[in-house]
Amino acid sequence: MRAIRYYGPADIRLDEVPEPTPGEGQVKIKVAWCGICGSDLHSWHEILPVSPTTTQPHPVTHETLPVVMGHEFSGTVVELGPGVDPAGVAVGEHVVVEPILSCMQASCPFCSAGARNLCRNLTFIGIGGLGGGLSEYICVERRLVFPLPPKVPLDVGAMMEPLSIAWHAVKRSNFKAGDSVLILGAGPIGLLTLRVVHALGATWIGVSEPALKRRELALQNGATAVFDPTSRAVDLVAETLNATSQRGADVVFDCAGNQRTLDTAFVAVRPRGSIMNIAVWGTRPSLDIGSLTAKEVSLSSVLGCDRVHAEMLDAVADGRFPVDGLESLVTRRIPLEDLVEKGIKALLHETDKHVKILVYPDLKPTASGAKM
């Protein structure tokens, strides 16, 4: 079968690899769509800490580079391995996957305490090995496979993994219905965080984003106000204070991950408010602890998510995340062979045009959406 494999920085290839066969407790999935994640963009520049190398296998997957890429994917079950109960997931069913891989050892203080995403040996399907969504087929442990709500098309299904990260971040942020929220950065995670706080009852949602298209999408997806942080005419902090009776935002989500956004968060958050970092940082920031102390602000962060898919998918099934809103974030659909030029490079260099790019491994994309 065809699969995209990662060999190292700036070395991503479309290869022919053996089609997998499901083992004990596994489900074989024909991949329909796979999203390009921010981590895929980071890996274009450098090998991620959760990835193996050409000489050092990953301790969980025992694989070395190259590995098949892709962890934001949806597809159709085509075969059940030995020991899989068909009552839980059936052949022909549309599914999504929680891609977190951890050691799952009783001796691990994190896996045993219900925090697999904090395991010291954490990795992900499509980054650490065990196949990936940028391929025609993948075999996955049954416990990581979740049925897609019936009214959700497969292309939107590929966005359930990043939506789970936003869901996890909001749940851990001290956010509650009625709060005011400021979101810094309107990439895919920022826009999905917007969708979550909107669904959960935020009263005011400000979004700061330099790219015009992403600001427009933020307004379409529930933002109260949008701001261009590069404009000298915009005072983001003053606008936030004016919108919140001079208190500041109850919760600030940093989805951009740079010194400027972090500094802005300290000033724009209300006293005893919360700052939640969702971004992956490429540099080590300077932390103004005095600003945090003066306001008694809570600063926290998240790493992916852990076991939130079931709850999140229930919310999707209940209609709290309209499909058309999620689908509006998809700005391009491409085949495997265009991954680098029209996918990764487009997202790196054309942020004013693209938000979420989906890839279809099949020669004929299925279940919603013409080629774009």
C-alpha positions as CSV (number, residue, x, y, z in Angstrom):
1,M,0.0,0.0,0.0
2,R,1.0,3.6,-0.3
3,A,2.2,5.5,2.8
4,I,3.9,8.7,3.7
5,R,7.1,8.0,5.8
6,Y,9.2,10.3,7.8
7,Y,12.9,9.8,7.5
8,G,14.1,13.0,9.2
9,P,13.9,16.8,8.8
10,A,12.9,17.9,5.3
11,D,12.9,14.2,4.3
12,I,9.4,12.9,3.8
13,R,8.7,10.3,1.2
14,L,5.7,8.5,-0.4
15,D,6.7,4.8,-0.2
16,E,5.2,1.4,-1.0
17,V,5.0,-0.6,2.3
18,P,3.3,-3.9,3.2
19,E,-0.4,-3.6,4.0
20,P,-0.9,-4.5,7.7
21,T,-2.9,-7.4,9.1
22,P,-4.7,-6.9,12.5
23,G,-3.2,-8.8,15.4
24,E,-4.8,-9.8,18.7
25,G,-7.1,-7.0,20.0
26,Q,-6.6,-4.8,16.9
27,V,-8.9,-3.1,14.4
28,K,-8.0,-2.6,10.8
29,I,-9.1,0.7,9.4
30,K,-9.2,1.9,5.8
31,V,-8.1,5.6,6.2
32,A,-10.4,8.2,4.7
33,W,-8.9,11.5,5.7
34,C,-5.9,12.6,7.8
35,G,-5.2,16.1,9.0
36,I,-1.8,17.8,8.9
37,C,-0.9,18.7,12.5
38,G,1.4,21.5,13.9
39,S,3.7,18.7,15.1
40,D,4.1,17.6,11.5
41,L,5.3,21.1,10.7
42,H,7.7,21.1,13.6
43,S,9.1,17.7,12.4
44,W,9.8,19.2,9.0
45,H,12.5,21.3,10.8
46,E,13.7,18.9,13.5
47,I,13.1,15.4,14.9
48,L,10.5,15.7,17.7
49,P,11.4,14.6,21.3
50,V,8.7,11.9,21.2
51,S,10.0,10.4,17.9
52,P,12.6,7.7,17.5
53,T,15.7,8.3,15.4
54,T,17.5,6.3,12.8
55,T,19.6,4.6,15.5
56,Q,17.5,4.9,18.7
57,P,14.2,3.0,18.7
58,H,11.3,4.4,20.6
59,P,10.9,2.5,23.9
60,V,7.2,1.9,23.4
61,T,7.0,1.1,19.7
62,H,10.5,-0.3,19.3
63,E,10.7,1.3,15.9
64,T,13.4,3.5,14.3
65,L,13.0,6.0,11.5
66,P,11.5,5.9,9.0
67,V,8.0,5.7,10.4
68,V,4.6,6.2,8.7
69,M,3.2,9.7,9.5
70,G,-0.2,11.0,10.5
71,H,-2.2,11.0,13.8
72,E,-5.3,13.0,13.0
73,F,-7.3,10.5,11.0
74,S,-10.7,9.0,10.4
75,G,-11.7,5.9,8.4
76,T,-13.8,2.8,8.1
77,V,-13.4,-0.5,9.9
78,V,-12.6,-3.3,7.4
79,E,-11.4,-6.1,9.6
80,L,-11.4,-7.1,13.3
81,G,-8.5,-8.9,14.8
82,P,-8.8,-11.9,17.1
83,G,-10.4,-11.1,20.4
84,V,-12.2,-7.9,19.3
85,D,-15.9,-7.8,20.2
86,P,-18.0,-6.9,17.2
87,A,-20.6,-5.5,19.5
88,G,-18.3,-2.6,20.3
89,V,-17.1,-1.7,16.9
90,A,-18.2,-3.4,13.6
91,V,-16.9,-3.9,10.1
92,G,-18.2,-1.0,8.0
93,E,-18.4,1.4,10.9
94,H,-16.9,4.9,10.6
95,V,-14.3,5.5,13.4
96,V,-11.7,7.9,14.8
97,V,-8.6,7.1,16.8
98,E,-7.0,8.5,20.0
99,P,-3.4,8.3,19.0
100,I,-1.6,8.4,22.4
101,L,0.9,5.7,23.0
102,S,2.5,5.2,26.4
103,C,4.3,2.4,28.3
104,M,1.1,1.3,30.2
105,Q,3.3,-0.3,32.9
106,A,2.0,-0.7,36.4
107,S,5.3,0.7,37.6
108,C,4.7,4.0,35.7
109,P,3.3,6.6,38.1
110,F,1.5,8.4,35.3
111,C,0.0,5.5,33.3
112,S,-1.1,3.8,36.5
113,A,-2.7,7.1,37.8
114,G,-4.8,7.8,34.7
115,A,-2.5,10.3,33.0
116,R,-1.1,8.4,30.0
117,N,-0.2,11.7,28.2
118,L,2.3,12.5,30.9
119,C,4.1,9.1,30.6
120,R,7.9,9.7,30.4
121,N,7.9,7.4,27.3
122,L,4.9,9.2,25.6
123,T,4.6,9.1,21.9
124,F,1.8,9.0,19.3
125,I,0.7,6.9,16.4
126,G,2.2,8.5,13.3
127,I,5.1,10.0,15.2
128,G,6.6,7.2,17.3
129,G,5.6,4.3,15.0
130,L,2.9,1.6,14.8
131,G,1.6,3.0,11.5
132,G,0.0,6.3,10.7
133,G,-3.0,8.0,9.1
134,L,-1.1,9.0,6.1
135,S,-1.5,5.6,4.6
136,E,-4.2,3.5,3.0
137,Y,-4.6,1.2,6.0
138,I,-3.7,1.0,9.6
139,C,-4.2,-1.5,12.4
140,V,-4.9,0.0,15.9
141,E,-5.6,-1.4,19.3
142,R,-9.3,-1.6,19.9
143,R,-9.1,0.6,23.1
144,L,-8.0,3.5,21.0
145,V,-10.8,3.3,18.4
146,F,-14.1,5.3,18.8
147,P,-17.2,5.2,16.6
148,L,-17.8,8.5,14.8
149,P,-21.3,10.0,15.5
150,P,-23.6,9.0,12.5
151,K,-24.2,12.5,11.2
152,V,-20.5,13.5,11.2
153,P,-18.9,13.0,7.8
154,L,-15.4,11.3,7.6
155,D,-13.6,14.5,6.6
156,V,-14.9,16.3,9.7
157,G,-14.0,13.1,11.6
158,A,-10.4,13.8,10.9
159,M,-10.7,16.9,13.1
160,M,-11.8,15.0,16.2
161,E,-8.2,14.5,17.4
162,P,-7.3,18.2,17.5
163,L,-10.8,18.9,18.9
164,S,-10.0,16.5,21.7
165,I,-6.9,18.6,22.6
166,A,-9.0,21.8,22.7
167,W,-11.6,20.0,24.8
168,H,-9.0,18.7,27.3
169,A,-7.4,22.2,27.6
170,V,-10.7,23.9,28.3
171,K,-11.6,21.3,30.8
172,R,-8.3,21.8,32.7
173,S,-8.4,25.6,32.5
174,N,-10.9,26.5,35.3
175,F,-13.2,27.8,32.6
176,K,-16.9,27.8,33.5
177,A,-20.1,28.9,31.7
178,G,-20.5,32.6,31.7
179,D,-16.7,33.4,31.6
180,S,-15.0,35.8,29.3
181,V,-12.2,34.3,27.2
182,L,-9.3,35.7,25.2
183,I,-7.7,33.3,22.7
184,L,-4.2,34.2,21.4
185,G,-3.6,32.6,18.0
186,A,-6.3,31.3,15.6
187,G,-4.6,28.3,14.1
188,P,-6.5,25.0,14.1
189,I,-6.2,24.6,17.9
190,G,-7.1,28.2,18.6
191,L,-10.2,28.0,16.4
192,L,-11.2,24.6,17.9
193,T,-10.7,26.1,21.4
194,L,-13.0,28.9,20.3
195,R,-15.6,26.2,19.3
196,V,-15.3,24.5,22.7
197,V,-15.7,27.6,24.9
198,H,-18.5,28.8,22.7
199,A,-20.3,25.5,23.1
200,L,-19.7,25.5,26.8
201,G,-21.2,29.0,27.4
202,A,-18.6,31.7,27.2
203,T,-20.2,35.1,27.3
204,W,-17.4,37.1,25.5
205,I,-14.7,35.6,23.3
206,G,-11.9,37.7,22.0
207,V,-9.5,36.3,19.4
208,S,-6.1,37.7,18.5
209,E,-4.6,36.6,15.2
210,P,-2.5,38.3,12.5
211,A,-3.9,36.3,9.5
212,L,-7.0,37.9,8.0
213,K,-8.5,34.6,6.9
214,R,-8.2,33.1,10.4
215,R,-9.8,36.2,11.9
216,E,-12.7,35.8,9.5
217,L,-13.0,32.1,10.5
218,A,-13.0,33.1,14.1
219,L,-16.0,35.4,13.6
220,Q,-17.8,32.7,11.7
221,N,-17.2,30.2,14.5
222,G,-18.4,32.3,17.5
223,A,-15.9,35.0,18.3
224,T,-17.3,38.1,19.8
225,A,-14.4,40.2,18.6
226,V,-11.2,39.7,16.6
227,F,-8.0,41.7,16.8
228,D,-4.9,42.0,14.6
229,P,-2.0,42.1,17.0
230,T,0.3,43.5,14.3
231,S,-1.8,46.6,13.8
232,R,-0.6,49.7,15.7
233,A,-4.2,50.9,15.8
234,V,-5.2,47.9,18.0
235,D,-4.6,47.9,21.8
236,L,-5.5,44.3,22.5
237,V,-5.3,44.6,26.3
238,A,-7.3,47.8,26.4
239,E,-10.0,46.2,24.2
240,T,-10.1,43.2,26.5
241,L,-10.4,45.4,29.6
242,N,-13.2,47.5,27.9
243,A,-15.1,44.4,27.1
244,T,-14.9,43.0,30.6
245,S,-15.7,46.0,32.7
246,Q,-12.0,46.6,33.3
247,R,-11.5,43.3,35.0
248,G,-9.7,41.4,32.3
249,A,-10.5,38.0,30.7
250,D,-11.4,35.2,33.1
251,V,-9.4,32.7,31.0
252,V,-6.7,33.4,28.4
253,F,-5.6,30.6,26.1
254,D,-2.2,30.9,24.5
255,C,-2.4,28.9,21.3
256,A,0.5,30.7,19.6
257,G,3.4,30.1,21.9
258,N,5.7,33.1,21.7
259,Q,7.0,35.7,24.2
260,R,4.7,38.4,23.0
261,T,1.5,36.3,23.5
262,L,2.7,35.1,26.9
263,D,3.4,38.7,28.0
264,T,0.0,39.7,26.7
265,A,-1.7,37.0,28.6
266,F,-0.2,38.2,31.9
267,V,-1.6,41.7,31.3
268,A,-5.0,40.8,29.8
269,V,-6.1,38.2,32.4
270,R,-8.1,39.3,35.4
271,P,-6.9,39.0,38.9
272,R,-7.2,35.4,40.1
273,G,-7.9,34.4,36.5
274,S,-6.3,31.6,34.6
275,I,-3.8,31.3,31.7
276,M,-3.8,28.0,29.8
277,N,-0.9,27.3,27.4
278,I,-1.8,24.9,24.6
279,A,1.0,25.8,22.2
280,V,4.2,23.8,21.6
281,W,7.1,26.1,22.2
282,G,10.2,26.1,20.0
283,T,12.1,28.4,22.4
284,R,12.3,28.7,26.2
285,P,10.2,31.8,27.2
286,S,11.0,34.4,29.9
287,L,8.4,34.2,32.7
288,D,7.3,37.4,34.5
289,I,6.6,35.8,37.8
290,G,6.0,39.2,39.4
291,S,3.0,39.7,37.2
292,L,1.5,36.4,38.1
293,T,2.1,37.0,41.8
294,A,0.6,40.5,41.8
295,K,-2.7,39.1,40.4
296,E,-2.6,35.6,41.9
297,V,-3.0,34.2,38.4
298,S,-3.1,30.4,37.7
299,L,-0.8,29.4,34.9
300,S,-1.1,25.9,33.5
301,S,-0.5,23.9,30.4
302,V,-1.6,20.8,28.6
303,L,0.2,18.1,26.6
304,G,-2.2,16.5,24.1
305,C,-5.0,14.9,25.9
306,D,-5.9,11.6,27.6
307,R,-9.2,9.7,27.4
308,V,-11.5,12.5,26.6
309,H,-12.7,11.2,23.2
310,A,-15.8,9.5,24.6
311,E,-17.1,12.6,26.4
312,M,-16.1,14.9,23.5
313,L,-17.8,12.7,20.8
314,D,-20.9,12.6,22.9
315,A,-21.0,16.4,22.8
316,V,-20.5,16.2,19.0
317,A,-23.3,13.7,18.7
318,D,-25.5,16.0,20.7
319,G,-25.0,18.8,18.2
320,R,-22.9,21.1,20.3
321,F,-20.4,21.4,17.5
322,P,-22.2,22.0,14.3
323,V,-20.6,20.1,11.4
324,D,-20.6,23.1,9.1
325,G,-18.6,25.1,11.6
326,L,-16.0,22.4,11.9
327,E,-15.9,21.9,8.2
328,S,-15.3,25.6,7.6
329,L,-11.8,25.2,9.1
330,V,-10.8,22.9,6.2
331,T,-9.1,25.1,3.6
332,R,-7.6,22.4,1.3
333,R,-7.9,18.7,0.5
334,I,-5.0,17.0,-1.2
335,P,-3.8,13.5,-2.1
336,L,-0.8,11.8,-0.5
337,E,1.6,12.8,-3.3
338,D,1.0,16.5,-2.6
339,L,1.7,16.3,1.1
340,V,4.9,18.3,1.2
341,E,4.4,20.9,-1.5
342,K,0.7,21.6,-1.1
343,G,0.4,20.6,2.5
344,I,3.3,21.1,4.9
345,K,4.9,24.0,2.9
346,A,1.6,25.7,2.4
347,L,0.9,25.7,6.1
348,L,4.4,26.9,6.9
349,H,4.4,29.8,4.4
350,E,0.8,30.6,3.6
351,T,-0.9,31.1,7.0
352,D,-3.0,33.8,5.4
353,K,-4.6,31.2,3.2
354,H,-4.8,28.0,5.1
355,V,-5.9,26.6,8.4
356,K,-6.5,22.9,8.3
357,I,-5.4,20.8,5.3
358,L,-6.7,17.3,5.0
359,V,-5.0,14.5,3.1
360,Y,-6.8,11.5,1.4
361,P,-4.8,8.3,0.9
362,D,-7.4,6.8,-1.4
363,L,-7.3,7.7,-5.1
364,K,-11.0,8.6,-4.7
365,P,-11.8,10.6,-1.6
366,T,-15.0,9.5,0.2
367,A,-17.7,10.8,2.5
368,S,-18.1,14.5,2.0
369,G,-16.1,17.1,0.2
370,A,-14.8,17.4,-3.4
371,K,-11.2,17.8,-4.0
372,M,-9.9,21.4,-3.3
